[in-house]
Amino acid sequence: MGNLLYIIAVILVIIWAVSFFGEYATGGIIHILLVIAIIAILLKVIRRAA
């Protein structure tokens, strides 16, 4: 389950970066997805360190 969450988080960050730096107009939802992705990555790092 943890690996799947990490993969989803990485994909969300990539999608955000492409839409942020690309020519796509997405709106506010992509920023919410980015926050969720960062939280998932931080949880993964914290659990690995503990």
GIRA-V252420 format. One record per pair of residues at least 24 apart in sequence whose C-alpha atoms are under 6 Angstrom apart, sorted by the first residue. I is the first residue (numbers start at 1). J is the second residue. D is the distance in whole Angstrom. If there is no record, write none. Layout:
i=I j=J d=D
i=I j=J d=D
//
This chain:
i=9 j=37 d=4
//
